[in-house]
Structures are given as structure tokens and as C-alpha cells.
Amino acid sequence: FGGALAALEQLALASPSSESITALGTRALLLLSMDNRPEAAAWRAQLARLLEPRFEASGAWGELGPVLRLRLDVERDPKERKRLWVRIIDIEERMLDRPEQAMLTLSRALGEDPADDKLRDRAERLSVRLHDLESLLGLYEDIIESLAMDHPQRVGFAVRCGELYEGGGGQPLRAAEFYDLAFQAAAAQQHPEGERLKLL
């Protein structure tokens, strides 16, 4: 299959606007979809890179999102992974108007990089659009559980959960649990917010 893929890439260079390239590439992806060999993931990612600009140019958003996910399967560079996640979220939320799916994708992206404030802000905005505070809190709680006590983001997520439970959630006792969790994390990290959190 590697030789056929190389030939397809050469053909794409010779005829960059050819619709047959898109058709052949899509057919090849279909053939590879059930291939579990280790090299198959790399081949799928190569085909995804070939198809990405074609789907983008034609506005084939329903096809573009899945090929970007194929690239994520093998991509290891954190910056490129973030670019791919954000692009997929953009497509799902804005181009396809699927905010629920965008929220699920955001959950995965933020779980990968909990320090990304832009992703966090976007998750909060989407939760407002969906009127779904519960999913946002579930996401934040999952992230807290995945972080070590001394992780620098643990305090911020615990405080935010407390604020959300206290405000929009109307659950002061649950909020107190997260403020206490934030205080414990702050104490473990000698965080400057520790004394303030002790009073919450």
C-alpha cells in the first residue's frame, strides 16, 4: 500500500485540483479503515494530509473533521496537536453547528492540555450556549482527578468548580468541598492563594 500511496501523492502534485485525487484518496481511506496493522495509522495520516486542503477548499466540513482526527492519531508535536484540536472544534461548532459534539471534542483537548485558558474559556462559553453546566462540571472534575496534588492547574480548576457549584449550581455544600480541595492543593504547592482559600 505504501507504494500506491506514494504514487497518489505524486499524482496530486502533478494535478493539484483534480477531483479524482479526492475520490481515490477517500476510497483508499475506506479500504484502510479496518486495517489494524501498525503502519496503517501512518498511511491514514498521510492520506489525511493529502485530503485536508481539498476538503477545506471545497467546504466539505463533514469530511474534513474526520481526516483531521486521523492526523491526531499519529501526531506527537504538542503545538500541532493543539492546532488540529482547535480546528476540529471550529468545524464542529461553527461550520456544522454541532455544539454538543464540539463540547465533547473540547473535553478531550482540554484534558490533554489543562493549562490552556483559551480552551477553558471556550468550554465555559459552549456550556452556556448548551445550558449544560453539569457537563462542564463533570469535565472539570475529571481533570482534577487526573492531576497530581502538586499540579499547578489543580488549584484553579478546584476553585472554579466551587464557584460554579456555589453560583449557577446552587449547591453551597458541594462548593465547599471543592474550595477545601483547592486549599489542600494550594497548601501542598505552597500556593500564594492558600490563605485566602482557607477562609472560603
C-alpha positions, 0 to 999 in steps of 0.5 A, spaced: 500 500 500 505 504 501 507 504 494 500 506 491 500 511 496 506 514 494 504 514 487 497 518 489 501 523 492 505 524 486 499 524 482 496 530 486 502 534 485 502 533 478 494 535 478 493 539 484 485 540 483 483 534 480 477 531 483 479 524 482 485 525 487 479 526 492 475 520 490 481 515 490 484 518 496 477 517 500 476 510 497 483 508 499 481 511 506 475 506 506 479 500 504 484 502 510 479 503 515 479 496 518 486 495 517 489 494 524 496 493 522 501 498 525 503 502 519 496 503 517 495 509 522 501 512 518 498 511 511 491 514 514 495 520 516 498 521 510 492 520 506 489 525 511 494 530 509 493 529 502 485 530 503 485 536 508 486 542 503 481 539 498 476 538 503 477 545 506 477 548 499 471 545 497 467 546 504 466 539 505 466 540 513 463 533 514 469 530 511 474 534 513 473 533 521 474 526 520 481 526 516 483 531 521 482 526 527 486 521 523 492 526 523 491 526 531 492 519 531 499 519 529 501 526 531 506 527 537 508 535 536 504 538 542 503 545 538 500 541 532 496 537 536 493 543 539 492 546 532 488 540 529 484 540 536 482 547 535 480 546 528 476 540 529 472 544 534 471 550 529 468 545 524 464 542 529 461 548 532 461 553 527 461 550 520 456 544 522 453 547 528 454 541 532 455 544 539 454 538 543 459 534 539 464 540 539 463 540 547 465 533 547 471 534 542 473 540 547 473 535 553 478 531 550 483 537 548 482 540 554 484 534 558 490 533 554 492 540 555 489 543 562 493 549 562 490 552 556 485 558 558 483 559 551 480 552 551 477 553 558 474 559 556 471 556 550 468 550 554 465 555 559 462 559 553 459 552 549 456 550 556 452 556 556 450 556 549 448 548 551 445 550 558 449 544 560 453 546 566 453 539 569 457 537 563 462 542 564 462 540 571 463 533 570 469 535 565 472 539 570 472 534 575 475 529 571 481 533 570 482 534 577 482 527 578 487 526 573 492 531 576 497 530 581 496 534 588 502 538 586 499 540 579 499 547 578 492 547 574 489 543 580 488 549 584 484 553 579 480 548 576 478 546 584 476 553 585 472 554 579 468 548 580 466 551 587 464 557 584 460 554 579 457 549 584 456 555 589 453 560 583 449 557 577 449 550 581 446 552 587 449 547 591 453 551 597 455 544 600 458 541 594 462 548 593 465 547 599 468 541 598 471 543 592 474 550 595 477 545 601 480 541 595 483 547 592 486 549 599 489 542 600 492 543 593 494 550 594 497 548 601 501 542 598 504 547 592 505 552 597 500 556 593 500 564 594 492 563 594 492 558 600 490 563 605 485 566 602 482 559 600 482 557 607 477 562 609 472 560 603 
